[in-house]
Amino acid sequence: MTTIMPEGDAIRNAVQWISEKRQIDPKSSIQKLMDEAGLKFNLSPREQEFLSRFCREQG
């Protein structure tokens, strides 16, 4: 299944940041990381929803 990324660097940076954090600590809470990324990258509610779906699909 193909995931369509919304335009903008914020969401790309958030996905990359979460990925890096998960590589360092695979047991870290994905929900906590998503919340932190939302604040760190100033994500809109739409971008937050996309990030949530993306992370669930990636498992």
Buried (B, 14 or more C-beta within 10 A) or exposed (E): EEEEEBEEEBBEBBBEBBEEBBEEEEEBEBEEBBEBBBEEBEBEEEBBEBBBEBBEEEE
